[in-house]
Amino acid sequence: MKVTASQAATLGAKFKAKKSPWSGWPVTLFSETDADGNVTYSVKYEKKGFVMSIR
């Protein structure tokens, strides 16, 4: 689905990252915009150099 930049910002504000299911793995929610203006939202779990990213 394509949306405008302002719609993407509104949608992004509604995404919430749940607490990590793994003890000691902090969770981060972030977005990336490519050259075409497409926005990808990702959840990242990271611990001591090991990263699991879900898009």
Phi, psi and omega per residue, in radians:
M1 nan 2.396 3.092
K2 -1.792 2.412 3.096
V3 -2.382 2.856 3.096
T4 -1.295 2.918 3.132
A5 -1.059 -0.702 -3.131
S6 -1.191 -0.631 3.079
Q7 -1.155 -0.695 3.117
A8 -1.090 -0.702 3.124
A9 -1.127 -0.702 3.120
T10 -1.141 -0.758 3.107
L11 -1.098 -0.762 -3.124
G12 -1.058 -0.593 3.132
A13 -1.191 -0.349 -3.125
K14 -1.576 -0.255 3.121
F15 -1.317 2.369 3.092
K16 -2.243 2.349 3.078
A17 -1.565 2.173 3.100
K18 -1.227 2.780 3.074
K19 -0.993 2.492 -3.133
S20 -1.025 2.370 3.088
P21 -1.287 -0.154 -3.125
W22 -1.931 2.250 -3.132
S23 -1.051 2.283 3.085
G24 1.441 0.117 3.116
W25 -1.851 1.725 3.116
P26 -1.164 2.567 -3.107
V27 -1.945 2.449 3.115
T28 -2.299 2.344 3.049
L29 -1.887 2.221 -3.140
F30 -2.535 2.935 3.125
S31 -2.249 2.660 3.093
E32 -2.268 2.437 3.087
T33 -2.011 2.194 3.136
D34 -1.508 -3.124 -3.081
A35 -1.097 -0.446 3.136
D36 -1.503 -0.055 3.141
G37 1.569 0.110 3.091
N38 -1.313 2.392 -3.113
V39 -1.890 2.245 3.076
T40 -1.998 2.189 3.097
Y41 -1.706 2.382 -3.084
S42 -2.341 2.642 2.993
V43 -1.994 2.280 -3.099
K44 -2.127 2.244 3.018
Y45 -1.918 2.310 -3.036
E46 -2.472 2.395 3.068
K47 -2.646 2.074 3.044
K48 0.780 0.964 3.053
G49 1.505 -0.147 3.086
F50 -1.761 2.213 -3.102
V51 -2.168 2.332 2.995
M52 -2.063 2.117 -3.110
S53 -2.044 2.311 3.134
I54 -2.075 2.155 -3.119
R55 -1.993 nan nan
